[in-house]
Amino acid sequence: MGDFKKPYIVVSKCLGFAHCRYNGHMISDDFVKELHSFVNFNPVCPEVEIGLGVPRNPIRIVSNKGKTKLMQSVTNKDITDTMNNFAKTFLNSLDNIDGFILKNRSPSCGIKDVRIYPGIGKVASISKSTGFFGDAVLRKFPYFPVEDEGRLRNHRIKEHFLKKVFAFTKFSELKKSGSMDDLIKFHTKNKFLLMAYNQRSLKILGNIVANKKKKKIEELMEDYEKIFQYCFSKSPRYTSDINMLIHALGYFKKELSSKEKNFLLNSLQQYKMGRIPLCVPISIIKSWIIRFGQEYLMSQTFFEPYPEALIRCFPITDAEKNRDFWK
Ligand code: SF4
């Protein structure tokens, strides 16, 4: 089934690549470690890049009269412009990028829940927002897979991130080929996956590929890319994944015994309750796809949206910890 190019991922350098945190520490992150053999990482530490050094006095976001600034607490140094300039130059220099994994809650890298303070002294935070670099990433790449390592501990978010990253990488490859045949094949192979994400977008994509207005391939690719990226902007509801698997079960109506069918339905129930990850019922269907040589389903990326070995990022023993799986 699988044939995967390595995605290019920008990652916060302190997540296992360098001792670059303000206190000279590094963070060991299991998911980032697992990804090493499957992606090309581009590690960056914005604070070191703007010359703050290691160790350094911590920085924080300060809000004053409705304006936020990035300040170094002890030195009272305003590094807002320096950080904004770095973020702009760095992000503009990126070519062929497929996603981002950033350090959570950092005033530079954070994409959520970064504390905002009313001043630089010993004061309590007043609200939460994005870090300066993280915010620049979200603005420049609004539909790209951008997550922080904290959120990626949640199975559902991790699953969505992996699917999106590898789907975007495949689309980048398709764009390079610039072939109408390849676009049709790409669309056909991704039907189940796109349907699970957003049925309306799938329909629009189908119309683009049908190309009734006889547009040039470059224009078609552009149209397709916009809707394709939008399609992945929200993770699918768990019911959509279940529906897709029940739909797939229909392909084996005659071949399977009722005990086998019930086995899958029971697994879907466990998935629904957040007790097992999606890869478990998918593996059951995959075993039937192989056993009965179901060529159409075999070609569907839905059943292997990312390299199979990454299933180990979803230990079943952790599923119980993900009780907020569907929230
Ligand atoms: S969170 Fe970002 S800026 Fe802070 S140490 Fe990590 S990589 Fe550097």
Residues whose N, C-alpha, C, O or C-beta is under 5 A from the ligand:
A	BS01	SF4	S12 K13 C14 C20 R21 Y22 V44 C45 P46 E47 K103 S106 S108 C109
